[in-house]
Amino acid sequence: MKRITLKIAGRSALVAALTLGVAGGVAGVASAAPVNHHVKSHDRHQGHERQRHVEGVVTAYVAGASISVRSDHSLTPVVYTLTPTTTITGLASGATIVMGDHVNLILSSTASGTVTSMRVQTSN
């Protein structure tokens, strides 16, 4: 009888230890999740619109059509759509956006992935 009680107690201790280990492991994984400091997404209320702000480095640019931006902590750039109404600031007259330039994009609240405005910091 004493032997059965010891087995049950041992198994209960093992189950408790495993349960705590799993819970601790999940917490450890959650706390080790990568934090992205360079692609920012903020809700900005301007009137009734919500806009998203994105920062990164230009990897490709097609004037009036698209821009690809990669954050410092990402290996894959994201492509955003440009429209004729997209405003661009920070460029000298006649200058164009080139790979390596740093950009701050404001995305449309109504058309996902569409840039409404961008500020360029050239990589000179």
N, C-alpha and C positions, 0 to 999 in steps of 0.2 A: 504494500500500500504506500509506504514511504517512497519507494522507487517511482511509482506512477506520479505521485505528487511532485517529485523533483523534476520529472520529464515535462509535466504540464507547466511548471514554473519556468523552466528553461525555455520552453517553446514560447511562452508568453513574453518573456524578456526579449527573445529574438525578434518576435513580431513587433514589439514596441520599438526596438532599436532600428529595425528596417523602416518602420513608419516614420520615425523622426529623421532618418537619413534621407528618405525620399522627399519629405517636406523641406528639409534643409537644402537638398540638391535643387529643388525647384526655385527656392528663394535665391540660391547662388546663381543659377542660370539667369533669372530675371535681373539680378543686380549686375551681371556681366554683359547684359545686352549693350550693343554699340550705341553710342550717343552721337548724333550727327549735329555738329556745330555750324556747318557751313551752308547747308541748304535749310533755309528757314521758311517756315510756313506760319503766317500769322493771319488771323482774321482781322480785317480792318473794316470798320464801319464808316462808309462815306455815303451819306444819305441812307438808303436801304440796301446798298450793295455790300456783299462780302467779297473781299479780294484776297488773293494769296500772294505772298512775297517769296521769291526764289533767288538765291545767290549762287554763283558758280563761275567756272572758267569756260570760255567758248571753245568748243571742239570743231564746230562747223557752222557756217553762216551762208544763207542764200537770201540776198536782199529782197525784202518784200514777201518772202515765202516762209522761211523757217530759220530757227537757231537751235543748235544743240549745246546743252550746258551740262558740265560735270562738276559735282561738288568735290571738295578735297578728300572726302572719305568714301567716294564711290568710284568704282572702276568703269561703270557704264553711264554714258551721257544720256540725258533725256531730251527728246526733240519737242520743241514748242512751235506753235504756228504763229506767224506774223501776218498782219492784215494791212491794208492801205491806211488804216487809222491808227496803227501802232506808232506811238511817239518815242523818239530816241533822243536822249540827252547825253552830254559829256563828250561828244565828238567835235573836233575842229571842222570848220566848213570844208566840204569836199572829202573828208576822211571817211573811211569805212571800217567796219568791225572786222577784226582778224582773229585767227586762232590764238589763244593765250590771253586775250582780253578778259578782264573780270567784269561781269555784268550783274546787275540787280534787276530782276524782272518783277513786274506786277501782272498777275494773271487775271483774266476775266472771271467774274463771278458767275456768269451765265454760260460761257462757252469754255468748257474744260480744255486746258492745254493751250489756250489762245492768249498771247501777250497783248496787254493793252498799252503798257509803256515799259521802257527799259532805260536804265542809267548805265553808261559804259565807263569803265576805268581802263584806259589803254595800257598795254603791257610794255611800252617803250622801255 
